[in-house]
């Protein structure tokens, strides 16, 4: 796997864990926490939403779904 792909996977996993821990977060919360652009966060959230791991109950807010997840290192 390419190093850039590995970084992306680790970042997406970190985003998911952050949302899971906090409950509901805004896109801006994620931008500030991870120090990356809003566009990059949006792409990460799109991956998580596509896989039914997060949902947006209202515009700009995100929470995890009830889907069971096994987190590996």
DSSP file (Angstrom, degrees, kcal/mol; ACC not computed):
  #  RESIDUE AA STRUCTURE BP1 BP2  ACC     N-H-->O    O-->H-N    N-H-->O    O-->H-N    TCO  KAPPA ALPHA  PHI   PSI    X-CA   Y-CA   Z-CA
    1    1 A X              0   0    0      0, 0.0     2,-0.0     0, 0.0     5,-0.0   0.000 360.0 360.0 360.0 139.4    0.0    0.0    0.0
    2    2 A X     >  -     0   0    0      1,-0.1     4,-2.3     4,-0.0     3,-0.3  -0.369 360.0-121.5 -66.7 146.2    1.2    3.5   -0.8
    3    3 A X  H  > S+     0   0    0      1,-0.2     4,-2.4     2,-0.2     5,-0.2   0.869 113.6  54.5 -56.1 -37.2    2.3    5.7    2.1
    4    4 A X  H  > S+     0   0    0      1,-0.2     4,-2.0     2,-0.2    -1,-0.2   0.878 108.1  49.1 -66.5 -35.9   -0.3    8.3    1.1
    5    5 A X  H  > S+     0   0    0     -3,-0.3     4,-2.5     2,-0.2    -1,-0.2   0.908 110.4  50.8 -67.1 -42.0   -3.1    5.7    1.1
    6    6 A X  H  X S+     0   0    0     -4,-2.3     4,-2.3     1,-0.2    -2,-0.2   0.899 109.9  50.0 -62.4 -41.5   -2.0    4.5    4.6
    7    7 A X  H  X S+     0   0    0     -4,-2.4     4,-2.5     2,-0.2    -1,-0.2   0.912 110.7  50.3 -61.8 -43.0   -2.0    8.1    5.9
    8    8 A X  H  X S+     0   0    0     -4,-2.0     4,-2.7     2,-0.2     5,-0.2   0.924 110.6  48.5 -63.2 -45.0   -5.5    8.6    4.5
    9    9 A X  H  X S+     0   0    0     -4,-2.5     4,-2.4     1,-0.2    -1,-0.2   0.922 112.9  48.1 -61.8 -44.5   -6.8    5.4    6.1
   10   10 A X  H  X S+     0   0    0     -4,-2.3     4,-2.2     2,-0.2    -1,-0.2   0.890 112.3  49.5 -63.4 -39.3   -5.3    6.3    9.5
   11   11 A X  H  X S+     0   0    0     -4,-2.5     4,-2.5     2,-0.2    -2,-0.2   0.921 110.9  48.8 -66.5 -43.5   -6.7    9.8    9.3
   12   12 A X  H  X S+     0   0    0     -4,-2.7     4,-2.5     1,-0.2    -2,-0.2   0.902 111.3  50.2 -63.2 -40.6  -10.2    8.6    8.4
   13   13 A X  H  X S+     0   0    0     -4,-2.4     4,-2.4    -5,-0.2    -1,-0.2   0.909 110.9  49.6 -63.4 -41.0  -10.0    6.1   11.3
   14   14 A X  H  X S+     0   0    0     -4,-2.2     4,-2.3     2,-0.2    -2,-0.2   0.888 109.6  51.4 -64.6 -39.6   -9.0    8.9   13.6
   15   15 A X  H  X S+     0   0    0     -4,-2.5     4,-2.4     2,-0.2     5,-0.2   0.934 110.8  48.5 -61.8 -46.2  -11.8   11.1   12.4
   16   16 A X  H  X S+     0   0    0     -4,-2.5     4,-2.7     1,-0.2    -2,-0.2   0.927 111.9  48.6 -60.1 -45.7  -14.3    8.3   13.1
   17   17 A X  H  X S+     0   0    0     -4,-2.4     4,-2.3     1,-0.2    -1,-0.2   0.879 110.3  51.8 -63.6 -38.4  -12.9    7.7   16.6
   18   18 A X  H  X S+     0   0    0     -4,-2.3     4,-2.4     2,-0.2     5,-0.2   0.932 112.2  45.2 -63.4 -46.4  -13.0   11.4   17.4
   19   19 A X  H  X S+     0   0    0     -4,-2.4     4,-2.4     1,-0.2    45,-0.3   0.920 112.7  51.8 -63.4 -43.0  -16.7   11.6   16.3
   20   20 A X  H  < S+     0   0    0     -4,-2.7    -1,-0.2    -5,-0.2    -2,-0.2   0.895 113.1  44.8 -59.9 -41.6  -17.5    8.4   18.2
   21   21 A X  H  < S+     0   0    0     -4,-2.3    -1,-0.2     1,-0.2    -2,-0.2   0.894 119.1  40.5 -70.5 -41.5  -15.9    9.8   21.4
   22   22 A X  H  < S-     0   0    0     -4,-2.4     2,-1.2    -5,-0.2    -2,-0.2   0.716  93.5-143.2 -84.1 -22.3  -17.5   13.3   21.2
   23   23 A X  S  < S+     0   0    0     -4,-2.4    41,-0.6    -5,-0.2     2,-0.4  -0.672  76.5  19.4  95.6 -82.0  -21.0   12.2   20.0
   24   24 A X  E    S+A   63   0A   0     -2,-1.2     2,-0.3    39,-0.2    39,-0.2  -0.992  72.9 172.6-125.8 132.4  -21.9   15.0   17.7
   25   25 A X  E     -A   62   0A   0     37,-2.4    37,-3.2    -2,-0.4     2,-0.2  -0.907  26.4-122.4-133.0 161.1  -19.3   17.3   16.1
   26   26 A X  E  >  -A   61   0A   0     -2,-0.3     4,-1.7    35,-0.2    35,-0.2  -0.629  29.1-113.4 -96.9 162.8  -19.3   20.0   13.4
   27   27 A X  H  > S+     0   0    0     33,-1.9     4,-2.2    -2,-0.2     5,-0.1   0.898 120.7  54.8 -59.1 -39.4  -17.2   20.0   10.3
   28   28 A X  H  > S+     0   0    0     32,-0.3     4,-2.5     1,-0.2    -1,-0.2   0.871 101.7  57.1 -64.1 -37.5  -15.4   23.0   11.8
   29   29 A X  H  > S+     0   0    0      1,-0.2     4,-2.5     2,-0.2    -1,-0.2   0.918 109.4  46.4 -56.7 -42.9  -14.6   21.0   14.9
   30   30 A X  H  X S+     0   0    0     -4,-1.7     4,-2.6     2,-0.2     5,-0.3   0.897 109.5  53.0 -68.6 -41.3  -12.9   18.4   12.8
   31   31 A X  H  X>S+     0   0    0     -4,-2.2     4,-1.6     1,-0.2     5,-0.7   0.932 114.3  43.0 -58.2 -46.1  -11.0   21.0   10.7
   32   32 A X  H  <5S+     0   0    0     -4,-2.5    -2,-0.2     2,-0.2    -1,-0.2   0.893 114.9  49.2 -69.0 -40.4   -9.6   22.5   14.0
   33   33 A X  H  <5S+     0   0    0     -4,-2.5    -2,-0.2    -5,-0.2    -1,-0.2   0.907 122.6  30.7 -65.8 -42.8   -8.9   19.1   15.6
   34   34 A X  H  <5S-     0   0    0     -4,-2.6    -1,-0.2    -5,-0.2    -2,-0.2   0.549  96.6-132.5 -99.6  -8.6   -7.0   17.6   12.7
   35   35 A X  T  <5 +     0   0    0     -4,-1.6     2,-0.3    -5,-0.3    -3,-0.2   0.853  63.6 121.4  63.1  36.0   -5.5   20.8   11.2
   36   36 A X      < -     0   0    0     -5,-0.7    -1,-0.2    -6,-0.3    -2,-0.1  -0.796  68.1 -79.8-125.4 170.3   -6.5   19.9    7.6
   37   37 A X     >  -     0   0    0     -2,-0.3     4,-2.3     1,-0.1     5,-0.2  -0.256  33.9-118.1 -71.2 154.2   -8.7   21.7    5.1
   38   38 A X  H  > S+     0   0    0      1,-0.2     4,-2.4     2,-0.2     5,-0.1   0.858 115.9  56.4 -56.5 -35.4  -12.5   21.6    5.1
   39   39 A X  H  > S+     0   0    0      2,-0.2     4,-2.1     1,-0.2    -1,-0.2   0.908 106.8  47.9 -65.4 -41.7  -12.4   19.9    1.7
   40   40 A X  H  > S+     0   0    0      2,-0.2     4,-2.3     1,-0.2    -2,-0.2   0.922 112.0  49.4 -65.2 -43.6  -10.2   17.1    3.0
   41   41 A X  H  X S+     0   0    0     -4,-2.3     4,-2.9     1,-0.2     5,-0.2   0.915 109.5  52.9 -60.2 -41.7  -12.5   16.6    6.0
   42   42 A X  H  X S+     0   0    0     -4,-2.4     4,-2.3     1,-0.2    -1,-0.2   0.901 108.2  49.7 -62.6 -40.3  -15.5   16.5    3.7
   43   43 A X  H  X S+     0   0    0     -4,-2.1     4,-1.8     2,-0.2    -1,-0.2   0.920 111.9  48.6 -62.9 -42.8  -13.8   13.8    1.6
   44   44 A X  H  X S+     0   0    0     -4,-2.3     4,-2.2     1,-0.2    -2,-0.2   0.921 111.7  49.0 -62.6 -43.9  -13.1   11.8    4.7
   45   45 A X  H  X S+     0   0    0     -4,-2.9     4,-3.0     1,-0.2     5,-0.2   0.866 107.3  55.8 -64.0 -36.0  -16.7   12.2    5.9
   46   46 A X  H  X S+     0   0    0     -4,-2.3     4,-2.6     2,-0.2    -1,-0.2   0.899 107.4  49.2 -62.8 -40.1  -18.0   11.1    2.5
   47   47 A X  H  X S+     0   0    0     -4,-1.8     4,-1.5     2,-0.2    -2,-0.2   0.935 114.0  45.6 -63.2 -46.1  -16.0    7.9    2.8
   48   48 A X  H  <>S+     0   0    0     -4,-2.2     5,-2.9     1,-0.2     6,-0.7   0.904 114.6  47.4 -64.9 -41.3  -17.4    7.3    6.3
   49   49 A X  H ><5S+     0   0    0     -4,-3.0     3,-1.9     3,-0.2    -2,-0.2   0.899 107.9  55.5 -67.4 -40.3  -21.0    8.2    5.2
   50   50 A X  H 3<5S+     0   0    0     -4,-2.6    -1,-0.2     1,-0.3    -2,-0.2   0.864 109.3  47.7 -58.9 -35.9  -20.7    5.9    2.1
   51   51 A X  T 3<5S-     0   0    0     -4,-1.5    -1,-0.3    -5,-0.2    -2,-0.2   0.251 117.8-116.0 -90.3  12.2  -19.8    3.0    4.4
   52   52 A X  T < 5S+     0   0    0     -3,-1.9    15,-0.4     2,-0.2    -3,-0.2   0.827  82.7 119.6  59.6  36.8  -22.7    3.9    6.8
   53   53 A X  S   <S+     0   0    0     -5,-2.9    12,-2.0     1,-0.2     2,-0.3   0.712  74.1  24.2-101.6 -26.8  -20.4    4.8    9.7
   54   54 A X  E     -B   64   0A   0     -6,-0.7     2,-0.3    10,-0.3    10,-0.2  -0.931  64.0-167.7-133.0 160.3  -21.4    8.4   10.1
   55   55 A X  E     -B   63   0A   0      8,-2.9     8,-2.4    -2,-0.3     2,-0.7  -0.962  22.2-127.9-142.7 161.5  -24.5   10.5    9.3
   56   56 A X        -     0   0    0     -2,-0.3     6,-0.2     6,-0.2     3,-0.1  -0.884  18.1-177.4-114.3 100.1  -25.4   14.1    9.3
   57   57 A X  S    S+     0   0    0     -2,-0.7     2,-0.3     1,-0.2    -1,-0.1   0.787  78.7   6.1 -68.3 -25.6  -28.5   14.8   11.3
   58   58 A X  S >  S-     0   0    0      3,-0.5     3,-2.5    -3,-0.1    -1,-0.2  -0.979 105.3 -66.8-151.3 159.0  -28.3   18.5   10.3
   59   59 A X  T 3  S+     0   0    0     -2,-0.3     3,-0.1     1,-0.3    -2,-0.0  -0.179 119.2   5.0 -52.9 124.4  -26.2   20.5    7.9
   60   60 A X  T 3  S+     0   0    0      1,-0.2   -33,-1.9   -34,-0.1     2,-0.4   0.443 107.6 104.3  83.7   0.5  -22.5   20.6    9.1
   61   61 A X  E <   -A   26   0A   0     -3,-2.5    -3,-0.5   -35,-0.2     2,-0.4  -0.914  49.2-167.2-117.2 144.9  -23.0   18.3   12.1
   62   62 A X  E     +A   25   0A   0    -37,-3.2   -37,-2.4    -2,-0.4     2,-0.3  -0.969  11.3 169.2-134.5 144.6  -21.9   14.7   12.2
   63   63 A X  E     -AB  24  55A   0     -8,-2.4    -8,-2.9    -2,-0.4   -39,-0.2  -0.959  36.9 -99.5-145.1 161.0  -22.5   11.7   14.4
   64   64 A X  E     - B   0  54A   0    -41,-0.6   -10,-0.3    -2,-0.3     2,-0.1  -0.449  34.5-126.9 -80.2 158.1  -21.8    8.0   14.2
   65   65 A X        -     0   0    0    -12,-2.0    -1,-0.1    -2,-0.1   -12,-0.0  -0.307  27.6-103.2 -90.4-179.3  -24.4    5.4   13.2
   66   66 A X  S    S+     0   0    0     -2,-0.1   -13,-0.1     2,-0.1     2,-0.1   0.441  77.8 127.8 -85.8   0.2  -25.4    2.3   15.1
   67   67 A X        -     0   0    0    -15,-0.4     2,-0.2     1,-0.1    -2,-0.1  -0.347  66.1-116.4 -60.8 132.5  -23.4    0.1   12.7
   68   68 A X        -     0   0    0     -2,-0.1     2,-0.4     2,-0.0    -1,-0.1  -0.509  34.3-166.2 -72.8 137.1  -21.0   -2.2   14.6
   69   69 A X        -     0   0    0     -2,-0.2     2,-0.7    -3,-0.1    -1,-0.0  -0.984  17.1-153.5-129.8 134.7  -17.4   -1.5   13.9
   70   70 A X        -     0   0    0     -2,-0.4     2,-0.5     2,-0.0    -2,-0.0  -0.940  19.2-153.2-105.8 114.4  -14.3   -3.5   14.7
   71   71 A X        -     0   0    0     -2,-0.7     2,-0.3     2,-0.0    -2,-0.0  -0.764  12.2-170.5 -91.5 123.8  -11.3   -1.2   15.0
   72   72 A X              0   0    0     -2,-0.5    -2,-0.0     1,-0.1     0, 0.0  -0.772 360.0 360.0-109.7 160.0   -7.9   -2.8   14.3
   73   73 A X              0   0    0     -2,-0.3    -1,-0.1     0, 0.0    -2,-0.0   0.465 360.0 360.0 -77.0 360.0   -4.5   -1.2   14.8
